[in-house]
Amino acid sequence: MKRVLCGLVIALMMTGSGYADSTNEDCSFLKESAERHVWSAKNYRKGTILEADRQAKEGINNINAYKPFMDNELNAIKKAHYYAVTYSALCD
């Protein structure tokens, strides 16, 4: 509990002081990265849907075929979230 409180205090100190000064270039990079990863996640979702349609047409039900698409989608969502949170903390 003590570590959590110390972490919150440090985070508040960093966002309220000169440590949080970011250039427009840094902010643009964070925003573009978040948007790119959201776009990637949407494309992985489309891949999952296409694979489901293909399996439905062929009468196959292999859930393991979805796993790579779903793992990639989840990773893209996580990265988009990380970039968006960092952008929000430093640039908003």
Contacts in CASP RR format, 6 or more apart in sequence:
PFRMAT RR
TARGET T0000
AUTHOR 0000-0000-0000
METHOD contacts of the structure
MODEL  1
MKRVLCGLVIALMMTGSGYADSTNEDCSFLKESAERHVWSAKNYRKGTIL
EADRQAKEGINNINAYKPFMDNELNAIKKAHYYAVTYSALCD
13 19 0 8 1.000
14 20 0 8 1.000
15 89 0 8 1.000
15 90 0 8 1.000
20 89 0 8 1.000
20 90 0 8 1.000
22 90 0 8 1.000
22 91 0 8 1.000
26 90 0 8 1.000
26 91 0 8 1.000
27 87 0 8 1.000
27 90 0 8 1.000
27 91 0 8 1.000
30 83 0 8 1.000
30 84 0 8 1.000
30 86 0 8 1.000
30 87 0 8 1.000
30 90 0 8 1.000
30 91 0 8 1.000
31 83 0 8 1.000
31 87 0 8 1.000
31 91 0 8 1.000
33 79 0 8 1.000
33 80 0 8 1.000
33 83 0 8 1.000
34 80 0 8 1.000
34 83 0 8 1.000
34 84 0 8 1.000
34 87 0 8 1.000
35 80 0 8 1.000
37 76 0 8 1.000
37 77 0 8 1.000
37 79 0 8 1.000
37 80 0 8 1.000
37 83 0 8 1.000
38 76 0 8 1.000
38 77 0 8 1.000
38 80 0 8 1.000
40 72 0 8 1.000
40 76 0 8 1.000
40 80 0 8 1.000
41 73 0 8 1.000
41 76 0 8 1.000
41 77 0 8 1.000
41 80 0 8 1.000
44 69 0 8 1.000
44 70 0 8 1.000
44 72 0 8 1.000
44 73 0 8 1.000
44 76 0 8 1.000
45 69 0 8 1.000
45 73 0 8 1.000
47 69 0 8 1.000
48 66 0 8 1.000
48 69 0 8 1.000
48 70 0 8 1.000
48 73 0 8 1.000
51 65 0 8 1.000
51 66 0 8 1.000
51 69 0 8 1.000
52 66 0 8 1.000
55 61 0 8 1.000
55 62 0 8 1.000
55 65 0 8 1.000
END
